[in-house]
Amino acid sequence: MASYPIPDTLESIYHGTGRALAAIKDGKLIDFIYMTDVLKDSDDPDTEQHITDARLAPTIDHLRSIGELSIGMVSCWEFTEL
């Protein structure tokens, strides 16, 4: 499992621990979004179960357009791939 520090440019997005989708490029975290920010009706969405949810499609497309899509967990100012 690789971990990436959350850069200062993404500080405003960070709001604690949660499952997230991210874009990784050149070994750095470029962008991420908490799954609960998109799947508002799920308190703790299971990444494997919800990854095919159509509501995530625009987010996945965006992240893939700027880097390699990664699924993981945000905590302690880091994104860790699962």
GIUR-V322256 format. One line per field, one symbol per residue. ss: DSSP state (H for helix, E for strand, C for the rest). psi: psi as a letter, one per 20 degrees, with the letter a starting at -180 (. if undefined). Layout:
BEGIN
ss->???
psi->???
END
This chain:
BEGIN
ss->CCEEECCHHHCCCCCCCEEEEEEEECCEEEEEEEHHHHCCCCCCCCHHHHCCCHHHHHHHHHHHHHCEEEEEEEECCEEEEC
psi->pqqpqoqhijhhhplaprqrqrpppkjqpgqrpphhhgmhjpgmpogghihjphhighggggghiiappqpbppqlkqppq.
END
